[in-house]
Structures are given as C-alpha cells and as structure tokens.
C-alpha cells in the first residue's frame, strides 16, 4: 500500500495521478472524507482514492500539522522532485489568476489567492528536499515517475537550484505583496 505523509499529500497525489493518466476519471477526485472514502485504523487512516489505497500514519499527519507543513516532513515517497516543481507552477498559475481577479471588494474571497500562493511555495520546498546541498540540480534518481521525466524533458531547467530558488522567492514575495496590499487575513 502507498503511504502519504499527510491527507493533503494523499489528495494531491491522487490529483496528479488522475491528471497524468488518461485512463483515470477526468472529473476532480473526491477529497478525503471520513466515513466516505477514509477509514480509521489503529495507527493510520486509509484513504480509498481512485488510484488505490493510501495509508496516512496519524503520527505523520499530527507532526506535519503542528509544524504547519501541509505536505509533510521529509521527502515524499509518492511524488518526485519534478512532479513537485510542476505542481508549484500549477499552484502559481492558479494563484496569479485568482490574484488578478481579486479587487478587495466586499464579498470576494481572498482565501484561494493566499492558499494557492502558499501551496506554490510549499511545493517548491518539496522539490528542494530532493536537492543535495552541494548540487546545482536534483539528481535523476529523484525523478522516478513517467510524468516527472516528461516534464523534465520539456523543461530541462525544471529542477535546477537557481530556478527553484527563484520560484520560491517569487511565490513568497508575491504572497507578501498581496497581504501588504490587502492587509492581514481575517480568519
């Protein structure tokens, strides 16, 4: 059985796999819902996704929540470095579209703007976890999926340190600018 570090990582994995595989449903997958597609076990949840069962240890989810890491501690065993870099770009495009449409008028929801900028930055950090300290790019062994290899072939700089660092600075800076312009979130 596959293992995710968090429920969010499991859901993101399912979304990536359904997008990457034409034989899987083209409708957005149902997120984890207790009693619907998530079973509670002794030490872990089991998420019954369209791409198979995924186990999420309670201890991993709890530690990740306490540290504010939506995708989890350590490097992913589900998604490779190139997939994370491509996810960052996807979240970044969604954030930019939502940011450009947001005017701060009453009734507008800024949550999706901020969430997508945050997830774009977190996804870059996930790709960076695969980068050795002294390396300029992620090693080929950190790109094991066909989807990741295709992405790297289309964009050879995808997992280079300079690009990842630039992307992270852009996503974090744009989120900071958004919050400076519209004030802190009201939760």
KAJOZI-V147193 format. One record per residue. N is the residue number from 0. RES is the residue in one letter. SS is DSSP state (alpha for helix, beta for strand, coil for the rest). D_CENTER is the distance of its C-alpha to the mean C-alpha in Angstrom with 1 decimal. Layout:
# KAJOZI-V147193
((N:RES:SS:D_CENTER) (N:RES:SS:D_CENTER))
This chain:
# KAJOZI-V147193
((0:X:coil:20.7) (1:X:beta:17.1) (2:X:beta:15.6) (3:X:beta:12.2) (4:X:coil:12.0) (5:X:coil:11.0) (6:X:alpha:11.4) (7:X:alpha:8.0) (8:X:alpha:6.8) (9:X:alpha:9.9) (10:X:alpha:9.3) (11:X:alpha:6.1) (12:X:alpha:8.4) (13:X:alpha:11.2) (14:X:alpha:10.0) (15:X:alpha:9.5) (16:X:alpha:12.8) (17:X:alpha:14.6) (18:X:alpha:13.9) (19:X:alpha:15.0) (20:X:coil:18.0) (21:X:coil:20.7) (22:X:coil:22.5) (23:X:coil:19.9) (24:X:coil:20.1) (25:X:coil:19.2) (26:X:coil:18.8) (27:X:coil:15.5) (28:X:coil:15.2) (29:X:coil:16.4) (30:X:coil:14.0) (31:X:coil:15.3) (32:X:coil:18.8) (33:X:beta:21.3) (34:X:coil:24.5) (35:X:coil:23.1) (36:X:coil:20.6) (37:X:beta:20.0) (38:X:beta:22.9) (39:X:beta:23.6) (40:X:coil:25.2) (41:X:coil:27.0) (42:X:coil:24.1) (43:X:beta:21.0) (44:X:beta:19.6) (45:X:beta:19.6) (46:X:beta:17.2) (47:X:beta:19.2) (48:X:beta:16.8) (49:X:coil:18.1) (50:X:coil:17.1) (51:X:beta:18.9) (52:X:beta:19.0) (53:X:beta:16.3) (54:X:beta:17.5) (55:X:beta:15.9) (56:X:beta:18.4) (57:X:alpha:19.4) (58:X:alpha:19.9) (59:X:alpha:16.3) (60:X:alpha:15.0) (61:X:alpha:17.8) (62:X:alpha:17.4) (63:X:alpha:13.7) (64:X:alpha:14.8) (65:X:alpha:17.8) (66:X:alpha:16.0) (67:X:coil:13.5) (68:X:coil:10.4) (69:X:coil:8.1) (70:X:coil:6.5) (71:X:coil:10.1) (72:X:coil:12.9) (73:X:coil:13.8) (74:X:coil:12.3) (75:X:coil:10.5) (76:X:coil:13.3) (77:X:coil:11.4) (78:X:coil:9.2) (79:X:coil:11.2) (80:X:alpha:11.1) (81:X:alpha:11.7) (82:X:alpha:9.1) (83:X:alpha:6.4) (84:X:alpha:9.0) (85:X:alpha:9.3) (86:X:alpha:5.9) (87:X:alpha:6.8) (88:X:alpha:10.0) (89:X:alpha:9.3) (90:X:alpha:7.8) (91:X:alpha:10.8) (92:X:alpha:13.2) (93:X:alpha:12.6) (94:X:alpha:13.0) (95:X:alpha:16.1) (96:X:alpha:17.6) (97:X:alpha:17.4) (98:X:alpha:18.6) (99:X:alpha:21.5) (100:X:alpha:22.5) (101:X:coil:22.5) (102:X:coil:26.1) (103:X:coil:26.2) (104:X:coil:28.8) (105:X:coil:29.4) (106:X:coil:27.5) (107:X:coil:24.4) (108:X:coil:21.1) (109:X:coil:19.2) (110:X:alpha:16.4) (111:X:alpha:14.2) (112:X:alpha:14.9) (113:X:alpha:14.0) (114:X:alpha:10.8) (115:X:alpha:9.5) (116:X:alpha:10.9) (117:X:alpha:9.5) (118:X:alpha:5.8) (119:X:alpha:7.0) (120:X:alpha:8.8) (121:X:alpha:6.5) (122:X:alpha:4.6) (123:X:alpha:8.3) (124:X:alpha:9.5) (125:X:alpha:7.8) (126:X:alpha:9.7) (127:X:alpha:12.6) (128:X:coil:13.0) (129:X:coil:14.5) (130:X:coil:16.9) (131:X:coil:20.3) (132:X:coil:21.9) (133:X:coil:24.7) (134:X:coil:22.9) (135:X:coil:22.3) (136:X:beta:19.7) (137:X:coil:17.6) (138:X:coil:20.1) (139:X:alpha:20.3) (140:X:alpha:20.1) (141:X:alpha:16.4) (142:X:coil:15.9) (143:X:coil:17.1) (144:X:coil:15.9) (145:X:alpha:18.0) (146:X:alpha:15.1) (147:X:alpha:14.1) (148:X:alpha:17.8) (149:X:alpha:18.4) (150:X:alpha:15.9) (151:X:alpha:17.5) (152:X:alpha:20.9) (153:X:alpha:20.3) (154:X:coil:19.0) (155:X:coil:20.5) (156:X:coil:19.3) (157:X:coil:15.6) (158:X:coil:15.3) (159:X:beta:18.2) (160:X:alpha:18.2) (161:X:alpha:19.8) (162:X:alpha:17.3) (163:X:alpha:14.2) (164:X:alpha:16.3) (165:X:alpha:17.5) (166:X:alpha:14.1) (167:X:alpha:13.1) (168:X:alpha:16.6) (169:X:alpha:16.4) (170:X:alpha:13.3) (171:X:alpha:14.8) (172:X:alpha:18.2) (173:X:alpha:17.7) (174:X:alpha:16.2) (175:X:alpha:19.3) (176:X:alpha:21.6) (177:X:alpha:20.5) (178:X:alpha:21.2) (179:X:alpha:24.4) (180:X:alpha:25.5) (181:X:alpha:24.9) (182:X:coil:25.3) (183:X:coil:23.3) (184:X:coil:21.4) (185:X:coil:23.7) (186:X:coil:22.3))
